[in-house]
Amino acid sequence: MRISKTATSSLDHTRWRHIWQLAWPIMLSNVTIPLVGAVDVAMMGRLDDPVFIGGVGLGMIVFNFIYFGLGFLRMGTTGLVAQMYGTGQDGVAMASVVAQWGGFGFMIWRITCIWPGQLGRLIRPLAGARLPLWLDFAAYRQFFTLGRDIFIRTILLIGSEALLLNEAAKMDDLALATCQIMLSIFGLLAFAIDGFAHAAEALVGEAIGRKNPTMLRIVIRRTNYLAGMMALLLSVLLWVGQPLILSLMTSQPALIAFADAYWPWVVSLPLASFLAFQMDGIFVGATCGTQMRNAMIIASASFAMAIFYLSFGLTGLMASFVGYLALRGLSLWWMIDHVHNKAKAVGIGD
């Protein structure tokens, strides 16, 4: 029996090697993003008061609201492009079209600046022309609807970290500095493990574009497995490398001794959070923004209630944060049928 070229392509794209080739460059580039913040914390950790580390943490929260709040522009685009690729429609051609239209727009702007009044003469003959294909208002509406849900999810995510630091600051400077060290390490872990989530975004979108449920199941299973193995490795490294890591983050003996008592929570971060990262990537690839938003509402609301009504001391605060990360992943996993249904929509799989 002959196998079609598209079926062979979908099988090739689910191979372990292909997933790794997609993930590892992203992992390396991603780690550089939180590395700046980690270096800031390490520099402040060389000063003689933990309050400086806390100050860096609060400043980073403000920056994250501004910078990562607009992350929906990338996340919303990835799933849509991947699905178009799966239907045979690629992204490189569109980039060329955008570049050409950008050049055309710049030319019009220059003409208007140098020869006022000429723009009307250029547009008048086109008054009855049809809109270009790229000016698809339905597609823009879909993108911004998806972006709205991802934006809400991102704000809640950053807000949860801000709540963690705020509650730690109410305790004392050592608690605040310890939480900030934990968040700095968490950022490095998150962006490293996120390489497999980025691979999932592209491959899940492609599988849905192809209407190929088999490819989708394989991609979800294999990317989750690789992310889980990476999380286990990172937890082991955090456990074994605790003295070195803490000495790199701060030279304050009191802070090192204080953070040492809460280190098991840091070790648990990769295992508690990898499923949340993976599910984010899978749901972004499927353009299921509503479910991402709803899962984040559930997790962040539970985190807030745990902090205000159930947790006691820094141990309770860290336990609530670890539980919140786990709940993010589990709540999305509970909604995974929404992703599978997209691959089963009208159409025949390869």
Residue, then its C-alpha position, 0 to 999 in steps of 0.5 A: m500500500r502506498i503512503s501519501k507524501t502528506a502522510t509521510s510528512s506528518l509522521d516525520h514531524t512527530r519523530w522524537r528527533h524532529i521535536w528535539q530539533l524544534a525545541w533545543p534552539i528555543m530553549l537556549s534562546n529563551v533562557t537568555i530572557p530571564l537571565v538578565g533578571a537573575v543577574d540583577v538578583a545576584m548583583m543585589g545579593r552581594l549587598d548587605d541587606p536582603v531588601f535590595i533583592g526584594g526591590v529588584g523583584l518588585g521592579m521586575i513585576v512592573f516590567n513584566f506587566i508591560y513587556f509580557g502583557l503584550g505576549f499575546l501578539r506572538m502567542g496568538t499568531t503562532g497557533l494560527v500560522a501553524q494551522m495554516y501551514g497544516t492546511g498547506q498555506d506555509g508563512v514565508a510567503m506571507a512575510s514577503v507579502v508583508a515586506q512588499w506592502g510595508g515598502f509600498g506604504f513607506m513609498i506612499w508616505r514619502i510621496t505624501c510628504i514631498w508632494p502633498g495632494q498626490l495621494g488622492r490621485l493615487i487612491r481615486p482609481l482604486a476606489g472600486a477595487r476589491l480589498p486585498l486578501w491580507l485585509d481579511f477582517a474575519a481573520y483579524r477578529q479571530f486573532f484579536t479575540l484569541g489575543r484578548d483571552i491570552f492577554i487576560r491569562t497573562i495578566l492573571l499569571i503576572g498578578s499571581e506572582a505579584l501577589l506572592l511577592n506582596e504577601a512575602a513582603k508583609m512578613d519580612d525582608l528575608a521572606l521577600a528576598t527568598c521568594q524573589i530568588m525562587l521566582s528568578i530560578f523559576g523563570l530560568l526553569a520555565f523558559a528552559i522547559d518552554g522549548f518543548a511547549h513552543a515545539a508543541e505550538a507549531l506541531v499541534g497547529e499543524a496537526i489540526g490544520r491537517k485534520n489529523p487526530t493521530m498526529l495530534r495525539i502523538v505530538i501531545r504525548r511525546t512533547n509532554y514526555l520530553a518536557g517531563m523528563m527535562a523537569l525531572l532532570l532540572s529538579v535533580l540539578l536543583w537538589v544536588g546544586q543547592p549550595l552552588i546556586l544559592s552562593l551564586m544568588t547571594s553572599q548574605p549568610a543569613l539569607i542563605a540559611f533562611a532560603d535553605a530551609y525552603w529549598p524543597w519547594v524550589v526543587s519541586l517547581p519544575l515537576a509542578s509546573f511543566l504540565a502547565f507550560q506544555m498545556d499552554g503550548i498545546f492550547v496556543g497551537a489549537t488556538c483555544g484561548t478561551q480555555m486557557r483564560n478559564a483555566m488561569i481564572i480557576a488557578s489564580a482564584s484558587f491561589a488567592m483563596a489559599i493565600f488569604y484563607l488557608s496558608f500560614g507563614l512562608t511555607g504556606l505561601m510557597a505551598s500555595f504557589v506550587g499548588y497553583l502551578a500544578l492546578r494550571g496544568l491539571s485544569l487545562w488537561w481536564m479541558i484537553d478534549h477541546v483540542h482533540n475536537k479541533a482535529k476531528a472537525v469536518g475534514i479527512g485526516d491524512 
